[in-house]
């Protein structure tokens, strides 16, 4: 059958309860605000296509979702080998294990237990928010909104489950244990090239003959790797197409940041590629292009994204959200084999929420700067894959604003470039450099609103990462 006919046939078989489950499993890919527009399965498929999660020649994500909701009959109709699919899910799942855990828990709580679940939560969630017709999935979403449930915040859920059904607690603890294991082990990639590459890295050290498998990443290729800079400035399309985004201003000053990044990483021997004003779909396509490049002769990959953002996401110039985790996941070992075992570095200049950070005033900015500061936000989620060799440098901690000067650029990117230029020639490790960036940015203050900013690096690096100039 034709691709569209297949989707239509599947949509006819999916009931409302199953659609709710599919939407919940996709919450890390499709934000709640976007999900509110989904009222039938075909609309759901349409948004999956927009997010480049569903394509004519790649039905893996759809198959993974159908597997989780136990629609094996539909998988059979898609000529799916279940054993092969299970192996693919184990090695390159796109739905987070956290979402799968919550969905599975929702399937095991009986209706009479659901009432007890709601009753126990009344000291944390107002009664008016715990309506009689709420499902457990609805309750999980409400808990996440209130910050009492998350991938690393399962305490409240375990307390409730301990009263309802202790077997549920065991499932949560098993998930926590497996998550720790995943965070400390590399994803095995059974490809000869990767094995050869890892052997080469293990015997290449700072001194002749020294084995430094756990000391430093090899960093002597020329060019060292690609440095992709996505610079979003013009958000007119978003304002025109989405009235609710009328405050999504153009990002004055971002070109200063883009130029600083270009000059800095050029000095560090990277091949620079700068892309201007990209929609959400284009951003996905851009990352897919670099995912499919051959990085065999390169030591590293760097991606810098300058845009508006919200919690766990950045915005395309069309106002569509792009989950940061989706972008980083393109470069996992299973998705980009030629970067397996090599550092993947992402720097994200965007707000991660709407809250302004407070703090003691350490000094007063000039009146000109006070009038020229803007924030990179309009108005959920680990952002890096659960495997080794990733570094994610965020301009601000989750839920908070980040600042951009309309002529001087952003606090974060300007400090990052300055410290890279100063620290790399001295052989400083990237984490030492980012610590200096944290110290510098945290000292700044928006005098007008008393707002402050604290950057946040997240990483699963296994070795020292530095960019020597020579």
N, C-alpha and C positions, 0 to 999 in steps of 0.2 A: 504493500500500500504506500501511497504518497505520505510524506512526513506530516502534512497537515491532517490528512485523513486519520493517521495513527493517533494524533493528539485529540482529535474530535472523538474518536472511538473510546479512548481512555477517559476523557472528560465525562462521557455518558455513564461510565461505570463508577465514578467517584461520588459518594454521597456527601452531604454537608458536614457530617462529623469527621469524615476522612479529609475533607478539604481543610477543616480547622487544624487537623493534625499536621498536614503538609505545610501549612502556613507557619505553624509553631516551629517545626523543624528548620524552617528557613529564616528564622528571626535574625540570625547573625548575618544573613545575606540581604534580606529585605526588611528594612526598618518598619516599626509599627505604623508610622504615619502613612507609609506607602501601602502597607497591608490593608489599611482601612478601605482602600479603593477596590479590593478584591472581593467580589460577591459571587463569582462562579469559577469553575476550574479552568475554563478557557482564558479568563482574565489572568489567572494565576500563571498559566503557561506563557502568556504574553509578556508578563513582567520578568519571568525567568529568562526569556529571550533577550529582553532589554538589558538584563544583567549579564548576558553572555554565559548563562549557566545551562542553557538548553539550545542546542544547535542541531541542524539536520544530520550532521555527521558525528555527533557526540551526544548520546542519550544517557551517559553514565550517571549524571546527577539525578535525572528523573528516575532511573532504575534504582539508585540508592534510596531515594525517597519511598518508592513503592515497596522496596524490601523492608524498610523500617515499619511501614504500616501494614505489613503482612499481606499485601496484594500479590501473592505469588502467581495467581491466575493471569494477571495482567503482564507480569514479567514473562510468563510462558508464551503469551501472545506476541511478545516482542522478540521471541526466539532467543531468550536469555538462558545461558548456562549458569544455573544458580551457584554451583561450586566455584566457577571462575569469578562470578560477581562477588561472592563472599571474600575471595582472595583479594580482589581489587579494593573492596571496602576496607579490608584490614591494612592495606598498604597506602592507599591514597584517598581515604574518605574525605568528602567535602562538607558533610554535615558534622558539626562538632559533637564529640562524645558526651559533652554536657547536655546538649539538647536531647540527644537520644536517651540519656539517663532520665531526664524529667518526663519525657514522653512515655517511657516504659513504666515509670512510677504512676503516671496518670492512668495507665491501663490496669493497674493492679489494686487501686483503691476502690472499694465498693461504695455504692450510694450511701449506705448508712454510715460508713466511715467518713465519707466526705462531709457530712454534717458535723461530725466531731472535729474534723480538720478545721473547718471554718470557726467552730466555737473556740478552739484553742488559740487561734490567731487573732481573736478579738482584742487582745491586749496590745497588738502590734498594727492591726489594720482596722479602721473604723467600721462599725457594723454596717453602715450605709454602703460601704464598698464591697461587702460580702453578701451579694444578693443571692436569693434562693436558687436561681437558675444558673448560677456560676458553676462551670466545670473546674476540675483541678487544674487544667491548663490555664484557664482564666485567672485562677488564684496565683499560679506561678508567675504569670505576667505582672499581676498587681504587686507581688512580693519583689520582683525585679525593679519595678518602678520606684519602690520605696527603699531600695538599697538593702533589703534583708535577704536577698538571694542572688547568688552569682557563682561563677565557676570556682572561685576561691572563697566563697562565702556560703557554706552549706550548713553552718551551725544551727540556725533556726529550723531549717528543714529537718535536720536529724532529730532535734528536740521534739518536734511534732510527730514525726514518724515513730519515735521511740514509744510514744503513748499509743499511737494507732496500731502499728504493726512492726515488731522488731525486725522482721525479715527485710523490711524496706531499708532500715538502717544499714543492714549488712550490704545491700546493693550499693548504697551511697559510699560506704567505706571501701568497697571493692573498686568503685570508680576512682576514689581519691588515691588509692594505692597505684592503680594502673596509670593515672595521670602523672604521678611522681616518676614512675618508671619511664614513661614516654619522654619526660622532660630531660632525662639524663642519658638516654641512649639514642644513637643515631638511627634513622630509618635505614634498614638494609636495602641496598640497591644491587641486584645481582646482574651486573653488567661488567664485562671484562675491563673496559676502559676505566671505570671508577676504581676497580681494585688496583689497577696499575697506577692510577693517579695518586691514590692514598698511600701506596707503597713509596712512591717518589717523594711525597711530602714527609713521610715518616723518617726518611734518611737525609733530608736536607735541613741543615741547621745553621746556627750563627757562626759556627767554627767548623773547619774541615773534618769530616768523619763523625761529627757529633749527631746523635739521634735526638731529635727534639719533638717527638710526636705530640707531646702535650705542652710544648712551650710557646711556639709561635707559628702563625700561618706563613707559608711561603709568599713572598711579595717582591718578586724580581722580574716579572714579565714586563715587556714594553710593547704596546701600551699595557698598563696594569689591569685595565678592565674598562667596561663602559660606565660612564656616569650620565644617567638619564635625568634631565631636569624638566619637570612639567610645571609651567608657570601660568597660573590662571589669574587673569586680571579683569577681563571684560565680562560682567555678569548681566548684561542688558537682556539677553535672551531669557534668562531665568526670571527677571523682573516682569518681562512682558507676558510670559507664558504662565507664570504662577503668581497671582496677586498676593498670596501670603508671603512671598519672598521679596516684597517691595523694598525691604530694608537691606537686601543683599547688595551692598554697594560694590562698585569697582574697587579693586585692591591697589590703590595708589601707593607707590613705593616698592611694589613687588619686583619691578624690573631691576632695582638696585640690588635686591637679594639675588636675583637670577645671575646678574653679572658677577657678583662676588663669588657665588658658587662656581660659576664657569671658570673664573680666573684661578680660584683656589685649587680645584681638582685638576685643572690643566697642569699646574705646577707639580701636582702629585702624580703626574704621568697617566692620567685617565683620558680616554677618548670621550669627548663631550658631545652629547646630543641634547639640544634644547627644543622643547615643543611648547607652543604658545596657545593658550585659551582652548582647552580640550573639554568636550562634553564627557559625561560619565561613560557612555558607550565607547567613545574614542580612547579614554584612559584605559579601559579594559583591553581594547585592541592594541594599544601601544605596548602594554605590559606583555601581552601574548606574543607580539613580534620579538621582544627581547627574550622571552622565555624560549622561543624556538631558535634563537641564534646559537651558534657553536662557540661556547666559552672555553673550549679545551685549552687554548693557548693563553688564557688569561687567568689571573689570580683572584679576582674579586668582582663584585657587581655593586654599584652604588645607584640609588634612585632618590632624588630629591623632589618633593611635591609641595608646591606653594599654592594654597587655595583657602577658601572658607571651609569650615568643618563643624562637626558636632561629635558627640560621644562615639568613638570607634569608627567614624566615617570622615571622608572629605567630600566636597561637592564638585561636580562638573560644572562648567559654565552654563549648563541648561538647568541647574538647580537639582539635578538628580544625585542621590547619594551613592557613594562608592565605599563599601566596607574596606577598611585598611587591611583587615585580615585576608580578604579576597586577593588584594594586590600582592601581598607578601607571599601568599600560598602558591602563586604562579611559579615561584622559584624554590619550592621544596625539592628535596633530592629526587623524589619520584616524578615530579613534573618538569624538572630541568636538570637532566642527568649531568650535563657538562659543568654544572656549578656544584655538584655534590661534594661535600667536604670543604668547600670554599666559602669565605665569608660573604654574606648578602647584607648590605647596609642600606637602611632607609632613613632619610631625614624628612620629617613631616612638619611643615609650618602651617598650622591651622588650629583653630580653637577646638576643644574637646568637650564643650558644654557652654552653658550660659552664665555660670556663676563667676562673680568677680572675687579674686583672692584678696583678702585683707592682710594687713601687716603694719608693723611700726614704720613710720616715716624716717628713713635714714638720711635722706637729703631731698632737696626740692628741685624739680626739673624747671627749666626755663618756661616762661609764659608761651613762647613760640612752640615748644615741644608739647606743652600741655594742650594746646589747641589743635595739634597735628596728629595726635595719637588716635588710632582706630583699632577695632578688634576684628579678628578674622572669624567671625561667626555670624550666622543668620539668627538665629533665634537664641551596639552595646557590647564585655567583649574583649577577649584577649586579641591582640592585633598581630601576633606573629605565630607561625605554625609551631606545634608541639614537637620540634626537633631542633637539632644543633645548628650552629653556624649563622644565626641571624642576630642582627643588631638593629633596633628600632629607636631612633632618636626623636622624641616628641617635643614640640615646642612648649607644651604645658601638660600638667597632670590631668587625669581624667576629670571631666565635669567643669573645667575652668576655661576662661578666656585667655587668649594670647594677644600681644600688642604689636602694632606695626606703625612706624612713623612714615608719614606720607612722602617724605623726601629722603630720609635716611635709611629706610628699610626696617626690618623687624629686629627686635631685641635679640631673638634667638639666633637667627641666621647670621647676623652681623658678628655676634660673639663667637659662633661656631667657626666661621671663616677665619676670624682673627686668631683664635686659639689653634686651629689647624696649621696655619702658616707659621705660628711661633713654636708649636710643640713638635710637629713632625720632623723638622730638621734636627731636633734634639733627641729624636728616637722615642718620644713619649708614646705610651700605649693609648689607644683611642678612648678607653674608659677613664684614664687620667685626664685626658683633654676634655671629655664631657663633664667631668667633675668640676673642672675650672669654669666651663660654660655655665653650669648650674650656679656656681658661686657668683659669677658676674651678673647673670640675669636676675637672680633673686635679690640683688641689691638695688635694682631699678624700681622706680615707682611712678605710677601715673598720678601726678600731683592733683589733678582736677578731681578724680574720683577715689584717690587713695588706693588704686588697684595695683596689685603686684603679680608676679608670674614666676612659676617654678617649672623648669623643663624636667623631662623624665625619660631617661634611657631604659629600654627593656631589651634583654639580650639572652641568647642561648649560646654564646660563644664558648668554645672549648679551649681556645688558646689565646695567647697575646696577639693583638691586632695593631699593627703600626704601619705607617706609610712613609718609609724613609725616602728622602729626596734623591740621594745618589743611587 
